[in-house]
């Protein structure tokens, strides 16, 4: 080892700013996703989406990526941020979790909770509620030797109401159920 070379090399490494660091494909993908969200929100048009996506995919450093989304930072108002509000797709999938429970019992909502619940807490919460409702109905039906099956007529109405709540972005909680799935 050459004397003094290690210290000079260490100083050169410390001189890099965070913005000068190279970006990964995952970081580029996150920026492209943010651009697609901005397009869906109406903040940018189709041509600008194409141009900015190209810039993001060819970015070499974090500074390059920062330039692409600098003017798209979400505005926060009060305690609720934009990212906490369910998107249109989230609301549709949450409503589907309630509606699909009618023909599939707890299986449909459980699949939605496991698959789409990973990306959205809103979908997970609504699907979990539908799963718990269907499990409660199933247990009542088993314990009453089938007589509780009459409750399924009411269940269809409640599932429809819950789906409408989910479509409007509101949280629906079924009354008098066991919440076994957390």
C-alpha positions in Angstrom: 0.0 0.0 0.0 1.3 3.4 -0.9 1.5 5.8 2.1 -1.0 8.6 1.9 -3.0 7.0 -0.9 -5.6 5.6 1.4 -6.3 9.0 3.0 -6.6 10.7 -0.3 -8.9 8.0 -1.7 -11.1 8.3 1.5 -11.4 12.1 1.1 -12.4 11.7 -2.5 -15.2 9.3 -1.5 -16.5 11.7 1.1 -16.7 14.6 -1.4 -19.6 13.0 -3.3 -22.9 14.6 -2.5 -26.0 12.4 -2.2 -27.4 13.8 -5.5 -24.2 12.6 -7.3 -24.9 8.9 -6.3 -25.9 6.6 -9.1 -29.6 5.4 -9.1 -30.9 1.8 -9.4 -33.7 0.5 -11.6 -35.9 0.3 -8.6 -35.5 4.0 -7.9 -36.2 4.8 -11.5 -39.3 2.7 -11.4 -40.6 4.6 -8.3 -40.2 7.9 -10.2 -42.0 6.5 -13.2 -44.9 5.3 -10.9 -45.0 8.8 -9.4 -45.2 10.3 -12.9 -48.1 7.9 -13.8 -49.9 9.0 -10.6 -49.4 12.6 -11.5 -50.8 11.9 -15.0 -53.8 10.2 -13.4 -54.3 13.2 -11.1 -54.3 15.5 -14.1 -51.1 17.3 -13.1 -49.2 16.5 -16.3 -50.4 15.7 -19.8 -49.6 12.6 -22.0 -46.7 14.3 -23.8 -45.1 15.4 -20.6 -45.6 12.0 -19.1 -43.7 10.4 -22.0 -40.9 13.0 -21.9 -40.5 12.8 -18.1 -40.7 9.0 -18.1 -37.9 8.9 -20.7 -35.8 11.2 -18.6 -36.4 9.1 -15.5 -35.5 5.8 -17.3 -32.2 7.4 -18.6 -31.3 9.1 -15.4 -27.8 8.3 -14.0 -27.8 10.1 -10.6 -30.3 11.0 -7.9 -30.0 14.7 -9.0 -31.2 13.7 -12.5 -34.2 11.9 -11.0 -35.0 14.8 -8.7 -35.3 17.2 -11.6 -38.0 15.0 -13.2 -40.4 15.2 -10.2 -39.3 18.4 -8.5 -42.5 20.2 -9.3 -44.7 17.2 -8.5 -44.2 17.0 -4.7 -47.6 16.3 -3.2 -49.2 19.1 -1.3 -50.2 18.3 2.3 -53.1 19.9 4.0 -53.6 19.3 7.6 -53.0 15.9 9.1 -54.1 13.9 6.0 -51.7 13.6 3.1 -52.7 12.8 -0.5 -51.0 9.4 -0.3 -53.3 8.3 2.6 -56.4 8.9 0.5 -57.6 5.9 -1.5 -57.2 6.1 -5.2 -60.0 5.3 -7.6 -58.5 1.9 -8.2 -58.2 1.3 -4.4 -61.9 2.2 -4.0 -62.9 -0.1 -6.8 -60.9 -3.1 -5.4 -62.3 -2.4 -1.9 -65.8 -2.4 -3.3 -65.1 -5.6 -5.2 -63.9 -7.2 -1.9 -67.4 -6.7 -0.5 -69.3 -7.6 -3.6 -67.3 -10.7 -4.5 -68.1 -12.0 -1.0 -71.7 -12.7 -2.0 -70.9 -15.6 -4.4 -67.6 -16.7 -2.9 -68.1 -16.2 0.8 -64.8 -15.4 2.4 -62.5 -16.7 -0.4 -62.8 -13.8 -2.8 -62.2 -11.1 -0.2 -59.4 -13.1 1.3 -57.6 -13.3 -2.1 -58.1 -9.5 -2.6 -56.7 -8.9 0.9 -53.7 -11.0 0.3 -52.9 -9.8 -3.3 -54.0 -6.1 -3.4 -53.8 -5.4 0.3 -50.0 -5.4 0.1 -50.1 -2.1 -1.9 -53.0 -0.4 -0.2 -53.9 -0.3 3.5 -57.4 0.8 2.4 -58.0 -2.3 0.3 -56.6 -4.5 3.1 -58.8 -2.9 5.7 -62.0 -3.3 3.7 -61.2 -6.8 2.4 -60.4 -7.9 6.0 -63.8 -6.5 7.2 -65.5 -8.5 4.4 -63.6 -11.7 5.3 -64.5 -11.3 9.0 -68.2 -10.8 8.1 -68.3 -13.9 5.9 -66.5 -16.0 8.5 -68.9 -14.9 11.2 -71.9 -15.8 9.0 -70.4 -19.2 8.2 -69.8 -19.9 11.9 -73.4 -18.9 12.8 -74.7 -21.1 10.0 -72.7 -24.1 11.3 -73.5 -23.6 15.0 -77.3 -23.2 14.2 -77.2 -26.3 12.0 -78.1 -24.3 8.9 -80.8 -22.0 10.3 -78.3 -19.1 10.4 -78.2 -19.4 6.6 -81.3 -17.2 6.5 -79.0 -14.4 7.5 -77.4 -14.5 4.0 -80.3 -12.5 2.6 -79.4 -9.7 4.9 -75.7 -10.2 4.1 -76.3 -9.4 0.5 -77.9 -6.1 1.4 -75.0 -5.3 3.8 -72.4 -6.3 1.2 -74.0 -3.9 -1.3 -74.1 -1.1 1.3 -70.4 -1.8 2.2 -69.5 -1.7 -1.5 -71.1 1.7 -2.0 -69.3 3.0 1.1 -66.0 1.7 -0.3 -66.6 3.3 -3.7 -67.0 6.7 -2.0 -63.7 6.2 -0.1 -65.4 5.7 3.3 -64.6 2.9 5.7 -67.5 0.5 6.4 -67.6 -1.7 9.5 -70.1 -4.6 9.7 -72.1 -4.6 13.0 -72.0 -7.6 15.4 -69.2 -9.6 13.8 -66.2 -11.5 15.1 -63.0 -9.9 13.9 -60.8 -13.0 13.7 -58.6 -11.8 10.9 -56.3 -9.0 11.9 
